[in-house]
Amino acid sequence: MQPMSRFEATATTQLHALIADLRWRVQLLDADIKEEERKAGVSDPANLAYPMLAVTLRGRRDNLHATVATLQRQLEAVAPPADWGRAA
């Protein structure tokens, strides 16, 4: 295993922080979606009475999920998960 450069360590830390922040934002969007559905009394996106704000928030949330998945792949390429089985 090659030692990680300071740049790689910083990049890895930044990716971890960004992923954590985006996951937190997804949780906020989920809560906002639930609140809009509760206020409208409609939780089925196929229903014509489904709130437009909830539709927009769902789109944003889905984009964030895709972004998190992409960043997770980048993180694994930069710093593959440690093989904990060899540690013992």
Stockholm file with secondary structure:
# STOCKHOLM 1.0

chainA/1-88         MQPMSRFEATATTQLHALIADLRWRVQLLDADIKEEERKAGVSDPANLAYPMLAVTLRGRRDNLHATVATLQRQLEAVAPPADWGRAA
#=GR chainA/1-88 SS CCCCCHHHHHHHHHHHHHHHHHHHHHHHHHHHHHHHHHHHTCCCTTSTTSCHHHHHHHHHHHHHHHHHHHHHHHHHHHSCCCCGGGCC
#=GC SS_cons        CCCCCHHHHHHHHHHHHHHHHHHHHHHHHHHHHHHHHHHHTCCCTTSTTSCHHHHHHHHHHHHHHHHHHHHHHHHHHHSCCCCGGGCC
//
